[in-house]
């Protein structure tokens, strides 16, 4: 993934899924799009009980591949400096008016919270895309997170260990990788 991402320019490069033959294994773009879709679909399928009790899975219309060099450099530096860390993908839904800012500057753990700070200061992610969808049904980011013992808060892990919410206070511990658009005509970024 990281090797393919270096070919992209800073910001979001967006792809309409209907424009691609998603069966073409020779197209590196299709590989990235399939990865984003499988992270979302896999997360949904593993949590069917949660999904059916809460919200239905949203249909992906477009996938944006994100490159934020500043966030990437901070993340890479943090990854090298920590030991016994776990990397995971997690979801963060938001209103479409927040997308440009997140793509350009990443999330800011010190920014005033739009939905409160029930579990303390920091940025909130979920391993349940259906849960994240409650905070924005037009788009959802997929982030890579570095989980280091003592540097994050887990909220209500299920029997499989997947968390409803994960709170991180250090922006070097996460970076946006994809954005999933669930609307037909998303705004330009």
C-alpha positions in Angstrom: 0.0 0.0 0.0 2.7 2.5 1.0 4.6 2.0 -2.3 1.5 2.6 -4.4 0.6 5.7 -2.3 3.9 7.5 -3.1 2.7 8.0 -6.7 -0.2 10.2 -5.6 -0.1 13.9 -5.2 -0.9 15.6 -1.9 -4.6 15.6 -1.0 -7.4 13.4 -2.2 -7.4 11.6 -5.5 -11.0 10.4 -6.1 -12.3 7.5 -8.1 -15.9 6.7 -9.2 -16.3 3.0 -8.7 -18.6 2.8 -11.7 -15.6 3.9 -14.0 -13.5 0.9 -13.1 -13.6 -2.8 -13.8 -13.1 -3.9 -10.3 -12.1 -7.4 -11.5 -8.9 -6.1 -13.2 -6.1 -7.5 -11.0 -3.5 -5.8 -13.2 -4.6 -2.3 -12.4 -2.9 -0.9 -9.3 -5.7 1.6 -8.7 -8.2 -1.2 -8.6 -6.0 -2.9 -6.0 -6.2 0.2 -3.8 -9.9 0.7 -4.3 -10.5 -3.0 -3.6 -8.5 -2.7 -0.4 -10.5 0.3 0.8 -13.8 -1.5 0.0 -12.7 -4.7 1.7 -11.6 -2.9 4.9 -15.2 -1.4 5.0 -17.0 -4.6 3.9 -14.9 -6.8 6.1 -15.5 -4.6 9.1 -19.2 -4.7 8.5 -19.4 -8.4 7.9 -17.6 -9.2 11.2 -20.0 -7.2 13.1 -23.4 -8.3 11.8 -25.0 -8.3 15.2 -23.9 -4.8 15.8 -24.8 -3.7 12.3 -28.4 -5.1 12.3 -29.0 -3.6 15.7 -27.8 -0.2 14.7 -27.5 1.0 11.1 -27.4 -0.6 7.7 -24.2 -0.7 5.7 -24.0 2.3 3.4 -23.3 1.9 -0.4 -19.9 3.2 -1.5 -20.2 5.5 -4.5 -16.6 6.8 -4.7 -13.3 6.2 -3.0 -10.7 8.8 -2.4 -7.1 7.9 -1.8 -5.5 10.4 0.5 -1.9 11.5 0.8 -1.0 14.0 3.5 2.8 14.1 3.6 3.0 15.9 6.9 0.7 13.3 8.6 2.6 10.6 6.8 6.0 11.8 8.0 4.8 12.1 11.6 3.2 8.7 11.5 6.3 7.1 10.1 8.5 8.7 12.7 6.2 7.6 15.5 6.0 4.1 14.1 9.8 3.8 14.1 10.1 5.2 17.6 7.6 2.9 19.4 7.9 -0.8 20.3 5.2 -3.4 20.8 2.7 -1.3 18.9 -0.3 -2.6 16.9 -1.4 -1.0 13.7 -5.1 -1.2 12.8 -7.6 0.5 10.4 -10.4 2.4 12.0 -13.2 4.6 10.8 -14.1 8.3 11.3 -17.2 9.7 9.8 -17.8 13.4 9.5 -19.8 16.1 7.8 -18.7 16.8 4.2 -17.7 20.4 5.2 -14.9 19.0 7.4 -13.3 16.8 4.7 -10.9 19.4 3.2 -9.5 20.3 6.6 -9.0 16.7 7.6 -7.3 15.9 4.3 -5.0 18.9 4.4 -4.1 18.9 8.1 -5.3 15.6 9.6 -7.5 15.5 12.7 -6.5 17.8 15.6 -6.9 16.3 19.1 -6.9 19.8 20.6 -9.7 21.1 18.4 -13.0 21.7 20.2 -15.2 18.6 19.8 -18.3 18.7 17.7 -19.9 15.8 19.6 -18.4 16.2 23.1 -15.6 14.5 24.9 -17.4 11.7 26.8 -14.2 9.6 27.0 -11.7 12.4 27.3 -9.7 14.6 25.0 -8.5 13.4 21.7 -9.7 12.1 18.3 -12.4 9.5 18.2 -12.3 6.5 15.9 -14.3 3.3 15.7 -13.7 -0.2 14.4 -17.4 -0.4 13.7 -18.2 1.6 10.5 -21.9 1.5 11.3 -21.1 3.2 14.6 -19.1 5.9 12.8 -21.9 6.4 10.3 -23.9 8.0 13.1 -21.6 11.0 12.9 -21.9 11.5 9.2 -23.7 9.4 6.5 -22.2 11.2 3.5 -18.6 10.2 3.9 -16.3 8.2 6.2 -12.5 8.2 6.5 -10.5 5.1 6.9 -7.5 5.9 9.1 -4.4 3.8 10.0 -3.8 3.9 13.8 -0.8 3.0 15.9 -2.0 1.6 19.2 0.6 1.8 21.9 -0.2 0.6 25.4 -1.1 3.6 27.6 -1.5 6.0 24.7 -5.2 5.3 23.8 -8.5 4.6 25.3 -10.7 1.7 24.3 -14.5 2.1 24.7 -16.7 -1.0 24.9 -14.6 -3.7 23.1 -16.8 -6.5 21.9 -16.2 -10.3 22.5 -13.8 -10.2 19.4 -11.8 -7.3 20.8 -13.2 -4.7 18.3 -13.9 -1.4 19.9 -16.9 0.9 19.5 -14.6 3.8 20.1 -10.8 4.4 20.3 -9.6 7.7 21.5 -6.1 9.0 20.6 -4.5 12.2 21.9 -1.4 12.2 19.7 -1.9 13.1 16.0 1.3 11.3 15.1 -0.5 8.0 16.0 -3.0 8.2 13.1 -3.2 9.2 9.5 -6.1 9.3 6.9 -5.6 6.8 4.1 -9.0 6.6 2.3 -12.3 8.4 2.3 -15.4 6.6 1.3 -18.2 8.7 -0.3 -21.8 7.5 0.0 -23.3 10.3 -2.1 -23.4 10.6 -5.9 -21.9 14.1 -6.2 -19.5 14.8 -3.4 -18.0 18.3 -3.2 -14.5 18.9 -4.6 -11.6 18.8 -2.1 
